Amino acid sequence: TNVHVGIPPKEWENWEGHLVRFHHFESMSKKKLVQVRSPAFHCYNHKWRLTIFPGGDNDSPDGMIAVYLEHCSGPEISVKYAFKIRDGRGRVFDEVTSIGYDTFTEERKKWGWADLTEYATIIDPSNNILNHGTLTVEV
């Protein structure tokens, strides 16, 4: 839930954000193509899911985490989106934003990045990214 004090800028008019937490991240498989999917959540009256590949997917360089936003229901929709990795204190550690609006269709249900960030960086305790083993991604 977001609480605004005052009137938000016009650019925020249709913005919605969700925190997706991947618990026990280090114990997830680090093999390429092994995905972990979040439960579905609702945004813009559509159903969505966040899919993460801790070991990367086919397009990922070795050692990189892949993450994708998946459209699960409703008609075609074009959206601008971002992924933010939050550290153990809730601060943004890494962030990527779609350049423009990506269109999610029946043929293309997922959009995202094959190289969001390095796995080794995420699990390094000195970076304080995992919060009690949990990776938090804001979408």
ABEGO torsion letter per residue (X at the ends): XBBBBEBBBAAAAABBBBBBBBBGAAABBABBGBBBBBBBBBBGGBBBBBBBBAAEBAABBBGBBBBBBBBABEBBBBBBBBBBBBBAAGBBABBBBBABBBBBBAABABBEBABABBAAAAABAAAGABBGGBBBBBX
